[in-house]
Every structure is written in C-alpha cells, then in structure tokens.
C-alpha cells in the first residue's frame, strides 16, 4: 500500500531591489510515495546575475537549505549536495525535483531569488 506525501510550497522572496518577485506555481502537492515530484516557482527580475534557492521546513524546525542553481548569465552554476534532489531553471522559473518522494519529504518548501547587488560609484 502506497502512502501519500504532502508537499506544501510557500513563497519566501529574498531580493535586493523593488520590482523583483518570485512566487510558487502551485500551493499544495499530494503524491504517492516513490513518485517523482516537481515543485516550481515563477520569478521576474531585471537582473541577469541571479541564483535561485530551495529550502524545506519541517514543523517546529528552522528552514533547511536544499540547493541553489544559477539562472540567466549564471546558468550552469549549481550546488546540489543531496542526490535525492535535482533542479532546473529557465529565464522565468525554477523547479525543484524530488526524484522519489518519501514520507520524509512531507514539509513546507521555499523558493528564493538572490541577485548580485548593483554597486554604484559616485
């Protein structure tokens, strides 16, 4: 008998300028165990130098870092320490892929956008 895994995707936007946004494409995902699960967020920014982050949070715990992946001019840069996860990015979205979901994956998930600050000289 397969058990269901509940994944809740929540927004956390970390950005250095107004006008940037990142938001989940779906709020709650319920899948059977062992299924491949894809969580996604859409984003808008005028920057070309961005990294997209994923975190998960269990009840009564602090968020845990999962991975980051570069997008746009940083495409190809990544840090994915756990082979249980994959990530893909486009110019307007990021995905977290859980290769084979287990009950341990039932949690809140956060996507975040980081971009290099613009340094102005006077």
N, C-alpha and C positions, 0 to 999 in steps of 0.2 A: 504494500500500500504506500503510495507516494504521499508525502506531506507537503503542504503549501508553504511557500516562503513569501513573507510580506516585505516589500521594499518601499520605503517612503522617500521621495525625492523632495528636498527642501532647498530653497534659494538662500545662498549667502553671497553677497556681492562684495568683492574687495577690489577697489579700483581707486586710482589716484586723481581722476578728473570727472567732473559732471558730464553727463551725456552718455556715459558708458552704462551698459546694462547686461545682465545675464539672468536667465530665468529657466526653470525646468519646463520640459515639453509635456510631461505628464506628472501627476501628483502621487499616485499610488499604483504599484505594480504587484500583482499576486501571481506567482508562478509555482509550478510543481518543482520539487527538488530535482536536481541534476539537469534542469533545463538551462540553456544559455539565456542570460538576461542582459538586455541593453537599456541603460538609463541615458537620457540625453538632455542637454541644455542648449538653448539658443543664446547668442550674445550679439551685441552691437558695440563697436568701438571704432574710433578713427585711427587708432594706433596700428602699426604693422608689427611692433615688437611685443608680443603677448605670450603668456603662458597660462594654461588652463589647469586647475587643480581639482582633485576629488578627495573628499573626506567622508567618513562614516561615523555615526554616533549611536552607541547602544544606550538604553535607558540608564539614567543616573550616572553617566560617564561623560568625559570630555570628548570632543571630536578627535578622531584618529586620521592621520594622513594616510592616503592610499597611493596616490601617484600624481605626477604632473606631466604635461605634454605641451610642447610648443606648437604654435599655430602661426599662420601667415609667414612672415620672414623668419620665424624660428622653427618652422616645420622640420621635423626630423630630430629635434632635441627632445629627450624624454628621460624620465626616471620612474620606472615601474618595478619596485622591489619585490613584489609578490606575483609569481606566475599565475595565480588564480584570476588575475585581472588583465585586461587589455584596454587600450584607449585609441580612439581615432578623433581627428579634428578636421574641420573644414574652415572656410573663411567666416562662417556664421554659426557653427555649432560644435559641440564636443560630446563624445559618448564615452561612457564607462561600460565595459563589457565584463560581466561575471561569467566565466567560462562554463561553470557547472554549479549552479546555486545550491547552497545547503542551508539548513536552519540557522547556522551561524551568520549567514548573510542578511538575516532579518534585522533591519536597522533603518535609521534616518541617513540619507545620503545628501551631501552638499557639493555643489559645483561652485567654483570661484574663478574669477578672472583677475590676472595681475598683468600690469604693463609697466614698461620702463617709464619712469617719470621724465618729463621734458625739463631739461636744465637750461635755463635762460641766463645769458651773460649780459651784463649792462656796461 
